[in-house]
């Protein structure tokens, strides 16, 4: 059974009103852009990350709190030791060393946990890119279909030129941030080389 090309493409697009749940592409693109802008502002990422689907913010504050409390208790023990055993400058320098080590280790724990939050933010961005991948795939299929329907002689160079992911992205998403377009092109080209 031969189905005309126009009818055969119905599974590629969301033109069916029953399956259409609203235009989520713009919402997800807005989320991605907001997450990318929050990468440059760590405090805002911590504050607004949960609203955007980023996990780990609670873990960040728990780790900072535990490290802070532990180091504060060690500082109190050091102060009490100096108080009950008598004051000496050597003991004060050890106390100062304990205080600095506590600050350094708390900062390192905070930075490592923040890197985890950034990684999770990239996971959210990647999940939100699914509609873009679908649009690019549809564009590739449409371009290749039109190329092969022309019944021209095909070579690898002509096919690669006709189905250029970068051009398809530039046509479909002119307003998309350049970094995001380059990332999608890189992922599609990498997946093509693995196939």
NORTA-V147265 format. One record per residue. N is the residue number from 1. RES is the residue in one small letter. SS is DSSP state (H for helix, E for strand, L for the rest). NEAR is the number of other C-alpha atoms within 8 Angstrom. Layout:
n={N,N}
res={RES,RES}
ss={SS,SS}
near={NEAR,NEAR}
This chain:
n={1,2,3,4,5,6,7,8,9,10,11,12,13,14,15,16,17,18,19,20,21,22,23,24,25,26,27,28,29,30,31,32,33,34,35,36,37,38,39,40,41,42,43,44,45,46,47,48,49,50,51,52,53,54,55,56,57,58,59,60,61,62,63,64,65,66,67,68,69,70,71,72,73,74,75,76,77,78,79,80,81,82,83,84,85,86,87,88,89,90,91,92,93,94,95,96,97,98,99,100,101,102,103,104,105,106,107,108,109,110,111,112,113,114,115,116,117,118,119,120,121,122,123,124,125,126,127,128,129,130,131,132,133,134,135,136,137,138,139,140,141,142,143,144,145,146,147,148,149,150,151,152,153,154,155,156,157,158,159,160,161,162,163,164,165,166,167,168,169,170,171,172,173,174,175,176,177,178,179,180,181,182,183,184,185,186,187,188,189,190,191,192,193,194,195}
res={x,x,x,x,x,x,x,x,x,x,x,x,x,x,x,x,x,x,x,x,x,x,x,x,x,x,x,x,x,x,x,x,x,x,x,x,x,x,x,x,x,x,x,x,x,x,x,x,x,x,x,x,x,x,x,x,x,x,x,x,x,x,x,x,x,x,x,x,x,x,x,x,x,x,x,x,x,x,x,x,x,x,x,x,x,x,x,x,x,x,x,x,x,x,x,x,x,x,x,x,x,x,x,x,x,x,x,x,x,x,x,x,x,x,x,x,x,x,x,x,x,x,x,x,x,x,x,x,x,x,x,x,x,x,x,x,x,x,x,x,x,x,x,x,x,x,x,x,x,x,x,x,x,x,x,x,x,x,x,x,x,x,x,x,x,x,x,x,x,x,x,x,x,x,x,x,x,x,x,x,x,x,x,x,x,x,x,x,x,x,x,x,x,x,x}
ss={L,L,L,L,H,H,H,H,H,H,H,L,L,L,L,L,L,L,L,L,L,L,L,H,H,H,H,H,H,H,H,H,H,H,H,H,H,H,H,L,L,H,H,H,H,H,H,H,H,H,H,H,L,L,L,L,H,H,H,H,H,H,H,H,H,H,H,H,H,H,H,H,H,H,H,H,H,H,H,H,H,H,H,H,H,L,L,L,H,H,H,H,H,H,H,H,H,H,H,H,H,H,H,H,H,H,H,H,H,H,H,H,H,H,H,H,H,H,H,H,H,H,H,H,H,H,H,H,L,H,H,H,H,H,H,H,H,H,H,H,H,H,H,H,H,H,H,H,H,L,L,L,L,L,L,H,H,H,H,H,H,H,L,L,H,H,H,H,H,H,H,H,L,L,L,L,L,H,H,H,H,H,H,H,H,H,H,H,H,H,H,H,H,H,L}
near={2,3,6,6,6,6,7,8,8,9,6,7,8,9,7,7,6,5,7,9,6,4,7,7,8,7,8,10,11,8,11,11,9,8,13,8,8,10,9,6,8,8,6,9,11,9,7,8,14,10,6,8,8,12,10,9,11,7,8,11,8,8,11,11,8,8,12,10,8,8,11,9,8,9,11,8,8,10,9,8,8,12,8,6,6,6,8,7,6,6,9,10,8,8,11,8,8,11,10,8,8,12,9,8,9,11,8,8,11,11,8,8,11,9,8,9,12,9,8,11,13,8,8,11,11,8,7,11,10,8,8,8,9,9,8,11,8,10,9,12,8,8,10,11,8,8,11,8,6,6,6,6,4,6,6,6,6,8,11,8,7,9,10,9,10,9,7,12,12,9,7,6,7,7,4,8,7,6,6,8,12,9,8,9,11,8,8,9,8,8,8,7,6,5,4}
